[in-house]
């Protein structure tokens, strides 16, 4: 595991973006796993800027998002479909047919959707590069504490802490209690993984994930078992 400590959030974002861009240049049909949340926003901004300045071509790239809330329509402002369009897909030339996000809208057969998503990843040849964040409780995607390390895409109940943390983004709106998420087993099969973490509030989770015992009580600790992980932190991620 390689750990890069950057001086600030902007440098973290640029460093992550450079890794993605280098990977796409090396393999134009890269299969890229993508996160949502506040931490990767700067990375997306940097990728979009570089895409425009350097006239990059993302048309052959395939993407798989980590997760989606259950019960939200695609165009709901807080859905991850909307997030990805707003912050990334509408700004670059990823082919719409190459974009994959788990389906969380009402009325979906979620067992069938989970199976479909896993099949799509397999048929794409697996994920070449997967970008992930980490929750304050050590979750990756929506794999909450206790998630089996061999789990696959499925619907999960969100932890109370996760719901509470999401409330600041939802405001007065109801925060979904469930999500459909790529499982830890699926995540661990990615050929390369990049973990991003910013802010002092992530310090304890990062410490437990990188240096604590490998345990399903800290899902991110599974990264210790992966042969090719890069962790990008900023200097605020440290003990108070």
Secondary structure, DSSP 8 states (H G I E B T S, - for coil): -EEEEESSHHHHHHHHHHHHHHHHHH-TT-EEEE--SSTTHHHHHHHHHHHHHHT---TT-EEEESEEETT--TTSTTSHHHHHHHHTGGGS---GGGEE----STT--HHHHHHHHHHHHHHTTS-SEEEE---TTS-BTTB-TT--TT--SEEEE--HHHHHHHHHHHTTS---SEEEE--HHHHHTSSEEEEEE-SGGGHHHHHHHHHS---TTSGGGGGGG-SSEEEEEETTSS--
